[in-house]
Amino acid sequence: MFFNDRQQKLLSYPLDGSRVKTLEKAGRKFSYLPTFDIINTLNLIFGYDGWETQVKRLDMISSTTNQNGNFVVTFSAIVRLKVWDTAHKHYIVREDNGVSVSVAKSLGEAMETASKASVSDGIKRSAKSFGNSLGNPLYDPQQRDVDYTNSNQIRGSQQQMQEPQQIQHQPQTNTNYDLASLGLVVVEQNGELIVTGGDTFTYKAEIKNAGYFWNGNSRKWSKPINSQVAA
């Protein structure tokens, strides 16, 4: 098998809805993953030296001015994404195109923005073929493999912290020990338990089952200490 078990698992996870951004254009809303998010995910799954990109072609396909005298430039890029196996002996290639339009007061600024954005679009479109974690579910109109429940859990966690009297006290197993067995560390900070260390992305399901919520502001898994049952 080309990918190891860990990589297969990471690639097959439903896309975390908290990573998805929206953009409104011409009265329509579009969902997308930022380029930095795609790059971070490629690094996480394949390693910093486990993938590379090559711009096969970059063309300015149109240049004009609008009624305000601004330059309107369109660029097209063909980008190749190469991913190595863990032994760095074999690789898989994906290739796709990206297109971007930029409007600016100067021609140079419009060209710079459009060319960079078209390459970024090409990287994202090439990466999507590797599965859910790299954005492929966003091309499904129904987004069936996008998990937006995480955002709801964030709001639920915030509400619980604001209204502690509504917290449900339920018997729990020794979840700190269970997480420790996965190489994770639980620490106490400001009245909360925080999950740190290890690969929290891989063990997201286990962390959620242990009662932790994802905090989008701090970018950490946490839960209030007063929701714990004394040992």
C-alpha positions in Angstrom: 0.0 0.0 0.0 1.4 3.4 -1.0 0.1 5.3 2.1 0.6 4.0 5.7 -2.3 3.4 8.1 -2.0 6.8 9.7 -2.1 8.6 6.4 -5.1 6.5 5.2 -7.0 7.4 8.4 -6.2 11.1 8.1 -7.2 11.2 4.4 -10.5 9.4 5.0 -11.8 11.5 7.9 -14.9 13.6 7.1 -13.8 17.2 6.4 -13.8 19.3 9.6 -16.4 22.0 9.0 -14.5 24.4 11.3 -11.8 24.6 8.6 -14.3 25.6 5.8 -14.6 29.3 4.8 -17.3 30.9 2.7 -17.1 33.5 -0.1 -20.0 35.3 -1.7 -19.6 36.1 -5.4 -22.2 37.3 -7.8 -25.0 36.5 -5.3 -23.8 33.0 -4.7 -21.9 31.5 -1.7 -18.9 29.3 -2.2 -17.2 27.1 0.3 -13.4 26.7 0.2 -10.3 25.9 2.2 -7.6 28.6 2.5 -4.3 27.8 0.8 -2.4 27.9 4.1 -4.8 25.3 5.5 -4.2 23.0 2.5 -0.4 23.4 3.0 -0.6 22.7 6.7 -2.7 19.6 6.1 -0.2 18.3 3.4 2.6 18.8 5.9 0.7 17.0 8.6 -0.2 14.0 6.6 2.8 13.6 4.3 5.6 15.4 6.1 7.4 18.6 5.2 9.6 16.7 2.7 6.9 14.3 1.5 5.3 16.5 -1.2 6.2 19.2 -3.7 4.5 21.3 -6.3 5.6 22.4 -9.8 4.0 25.1 -11.9 3.8 23.6 -15.3 2.3 26.6 -17.0 1.3 30.1 -16.1 -0.5 32.4 -18.6 -2.2 35.7 -18.5 -5.3 34.9 -20.6 -6.9 38.4 -20.6 -6.2 42.0 -19.6 -8.6 44.9 -19.8 -9.9 47.9 -17.9 -13.3 48.5 -16.3 -15.5 51.6 -16.2 -13.5 52.9 -13.2 -10.2 52.7 -15.1 -8.9 49.8 -13.0 -7.1 46.9 -14.6 -8.9 43.5 -14.8 -6.5 40.6 -15.3 -7.1 36.9 -15.6 -4.4 34.3 -15.1 -4.5 30.5 -15.6 -2.1 28.1 -14.1 -1.4 24.4 -14.4 0.0 23.0 -11.2 1.5 19.5 -10.6 1.5 18.0 -7.0 3.9 15.2 -6.3 3.5 13.1 -3.1 6.1 10.7 -2.0 5.6 7.4 -0.1 7.0 7.1 3.4 10.2 5.5 2.1 10.7 8.4 -0.3 11.2 5.9 -3.2 7.9 6.2 -5.1 5.5 9.0 -5.8 2.1 9.8 -7.0 1.4 12.8 -9.3 -1.8 14.9 -9.4 -2.3 17.8 -11.8 -5.0 20.4 -12.2 -5.6 23.9 -13.4 -6.4 27.1 -11.4 -7.9 30.4 -12.7 -8.0 33.7 -10.9 -9.3 37.3 -11.8 -7.8 40.4 -10.1 -8.8 44.0 -10.2 -6.3 46.7 -9.3 -5.3 50.3 -10.0 -2.0 49.2 -11.6 -1.4 46.5 -14.2 1.6 45.1 -12.2 -0.5 44.7 -9.0 -3.3 43.0 -10.9 -0.9 40.6 -12.5 0.8 39.8 -9.3 -2.4 39.0 -7.4 -4.0 37.1 -10.2 -1.0 35.0 -11.0 -0.4 34.0 -7.3 -4.1 33.2 -6.8 -4.2 31.0 -9.9 -1.3 29.0 -8.6 -2.9 28.6 -5.2 -6.1 27.5 -6.9 -4.2 24.9 -8.9 -2.6 23.5 -5.7 -5.9 23.2 -4.0 -7.6 21.5 -7.0 -4.7 19.1 -7.3 -4.7 18.3 -3.6 -8.5 17.6 -3.5 -8.0 14.3 -5.3 -6.3 12.8 -2.3 -9.6 12.8 -0.3 -11.8 14.4 2.3 -9.2 16.1 4.5 -7.8 18.0 1.5 -11.2 19.5 0.4 -12.8 17.1 -2.0 -16.2 17.1 -0.2 -16.6 20.8 -1.0 -17.1 19.9 -4.7 -20.2 17.9 -3.7 -23.2 20.3 -3.7 -24.7 18.5 -0.7 -21.3 18.4 1.2 -22.2 15.0 2.6 -18.7 14.3 3.9 -18.3 17.7 5.7 -18.7 17.5 9.4 -20.2 20.8 10.6 -21.1 19.3 14.0 -17.8 20.6 15.4 -19.0 24.2 15.1 -22.2 23.4 17.0 -20.1 21.8 19.7 -18.0 24.9 20.0 -21.1 27.0 20.6 -22.4 24.4 23.0 -19.1 24.5 24.9 -19.2 28.3 25.1 -22.8 28.2 26.4 -21.9 25.7 29.0 -19.0 27.8 30.3 -21.4 30.9 30.5 -24.1 28.9 32.2 -22.4 26.4 34.5 -25.6 25.5 36.3 -26.8 23.7 33.1 -23.8 21.4 32.9 -24.8 17.7 33.1 -22.8 15.7 35.6 -22.4 12.3 34.1 -20.2 9.4 35.2 -17.1 9.2 33.1 -14.3 6.7 32.7 -10.7 7.7 33.4 -10.5 9.6 30.1 -7.2 11.3 31.0 -5.6 7.9 31.3 -7.2 6.8 28.0 -5.9 9.9 26.2 -2.4 9.5 27.7 -2.3 6.0 26.2 -2.6 7.7 22.8 0.4 9.9 23.5 -1.7 12.9 24.5 -1.3 15.1 27.6 -4.1 16.7 29.6 -3.2 19.8 31.6 -5.2 22.2 33.8 -5.4 25.9 32.6 -7.8 28.6 33.9 -10.4 26.2 35.2 -10.3 23.9 32.1 -8.7 20.7 31.1 -6.7 21.2 27.9 -5.5 18.4 25.6 -2.0 19.0 24.4 0.9 17.0 22.8 0.7 14.2 20.4 -1.4 14.1 17.3 -4.8 15.6 18.3 -5.9 15.7 14.6 -5.5 11.9 14.3 -7.4 11.2 17.5 -10.1 13.8 17.1 -12.9 11.2 17.5 -11.3 9.8 20.7 -10.9 13.3 22.2 -14.6 14.2 21.4 -15.7 10.9 23.0 -13.8 11.9 26.1 -16.0 14.9 26.4 -13.7 17.6 25.1 -14.8 20.4 22.7 -12.8 22.2 20.1 -12.3 25.9 20.9 -11.9 27.8 17.6 -10.4 30.9 19.4 -7.6 29.1 21.3 -7.3 26.3 18.7 -7.3 23.7 21.5 -9.5 20.8 22.8 -10.8 21.7 26.2 -13.6 21.1 28.8 -14.5 22.8 32.1 -13.1 21.2 35.1 -16.4 21.5 37.0 -17.9 19.0 34.5 -15.6 16.3 35.8 -16.6 13.7 38.4 -14.2 13.4 41.3 -12.1 10.3 41.2 
